[in-house]
Amino acid sequence: MMEFSQILKEWYRENKINHPWKEDRDPYKIWVSEIILQQTRVSQGTPYYHTFLKAFPSIQHLADTTEERLFAIWEGLGYYRRASNMLKGARYIVEEHQGLFPKTYDGLLAIPGIGPYTAAAIGSFAFDNPTAVVDGNVNRVISRLFNIDEDLTKSAAKKKILEKTQNLLASYNNPAEFNQAIMDFGANVCTPKAKCDQCPASSICQAIALDKVNSLPYKKRKKAKRKRSFHFAIIKNAEDKILVEQRKETGIWAKMYQFPLIESEATQLSLAQFAKAQGQKLILEKKSKPSVQELSHQQITAQFYHFKYEKGAVKNGQIWATQKQLSKLAFPRVIRQYIEQVNI
């Protein structure tokens, strides 16, 4: 344990990577960075981090905003439940803790939307709590270093990884630096395609000794992605307004906006199908080529049909939106990309 901790300390102090959220120990900024980076690469997440803090410079600003505005700022990051949970958490901290983050692990864990990983990260980086932060990078480092060939989705394996990491942290004597060091080590040396020739810990790594680097961490066979076909109707009226609707509170893209949708296994839909679904008289002007968005467990194929609105009632929950309003609403990435592509 001591040997790897010392190796890691020397490596980190020579290869320290500067990120904007490392500039101070503000728990709010640390929280924002951790939530953004949960499902996002650092290179992609950094601009969002700056944009988010410009829009909501303090936890009070975040607590006071609406979910609709938050989603608009979050647009493009995906996993919108993260943003929704952040809003709940911000309001909880303002209401229950006068806008101040609790300093203990249990206190942080009680905040809505904050789980064990995020509680450990905020506690460690903001308050020097001696709690190990275990993310995918750390799982990879520890499972290879100690030859933990088990399904890391199982509680027994998670416990084993946490114990090993916690012991390493104790021998490092600097919780915040250790947590950042081991995550950076996993992100830059002990990567999925490991750089063993560059690894300063190669002589003590059990995976290298057993020729198991490429098989660790244990990889559970992934389920085949669910494939869905979404056919969107872009219906424009005589005032150049476009019909939009808000998605339900559950499922993918929860509470985000979209154009009227028909989900169908068919590769193409007809004018009559859209007119019947909408209960309106429409004129088909053009349609797009299919585009694909990959989600974690689903593959969405989207196609857009442009219609001129003639007459008919608007369905409950649908609204006519101006181009300016479209720019402020939160749309799934596949729709936003199309809006920008054709300049709707």
C-alpha positions, 0 to 999 in steps of 0.5 A: 500500500505504502509503495503505490501511494508513494509512486502515485504521489511522485507521479502526480506532482510531476504530471498534475493536470490543472482543471478550473474546478481545482482552483479553489475549494468552493464546494458549490463549484466542486459539486457542479464539476462532479455532476457535469463530469459524471457522464461527460468527458473533461474536454466536453464538460469544461465549456459547460462548467463555465457556462453553468457558473456564468448562468448560476454563479452561486447555489442561491442563483441555482435554487431560484431558477426554473427547471426549464431554464436549467434544462436550456443551459444543460442542453447537449450534456444529456442525462437531464435527470442530473440537472433536475436532481441538482435543482432539488439539491440546491433548494434543499441546501438553501432551505435546510442549511442556509445555502451552506454545504454540510461538511460531513459525509453523512450530511452531504449524502442527505442532499437530494441527488447526491450519492456516495461518490459525489458526497465523497468527492465534495467532502474530500476536495472541499473539506479534506474528509478522508473518504475515497472517491471511486469512479470508473478510473479508480475502479480500473486502477485498483482492479488491475493493481490488486487483480480484483477479477469480479463484477464491479456492479456487485456489492461485494466487489464494490466493497473490496475496491473501496476498502483497497482505495481507502487504505491507499488514501490513508497511507497517502496522508492528503485525501484531496490530492490522493483522490485527484491523483488516482483519478488522473492516473486512471485517466492518463496512464491506466487507461482502458488501453493501458499504457503499461510501458509508461506506468511507474507502478508496473513492477507491483501491478498484479494484472501485469504479472498475471497478463490480465491487463486487457481483461480487467476490470471485469467486463459484464456482457452488455445488453443489446441496445433498444432501437427506436424510430422517432418521426417528428413533425415540424408544423409551421403556421402562417405566422412562421410559428412552429408547434412544439410539445413537452415530453413526459416526466419519465423516460428518456429526455424527460420534460424536454421539448420536441416537435410532435412525435410518432414513434413507429417501426416503419422507415417512412410515414405518410402525410395521412398518418401525421394528419390523423395523429394531429387531427389537422389539415397539413401539407407535406413540404419536405422530409429529412434523411434519418439521423441517429443518436446513441444513448447508453441503452438505446439507439434513436433514429430520428427523421423530420417531416416539414409541414405547412399548417392549414387548419385544425385544433392544437392538441392539449399540451402543444404550443405555437413557438416563435423562432426566438422561443425555440432557441430558449427551449431545451431540446434533445441533442438530435433535435437541436442539431437539426434545428441548427442544421436547417436554421428553423 
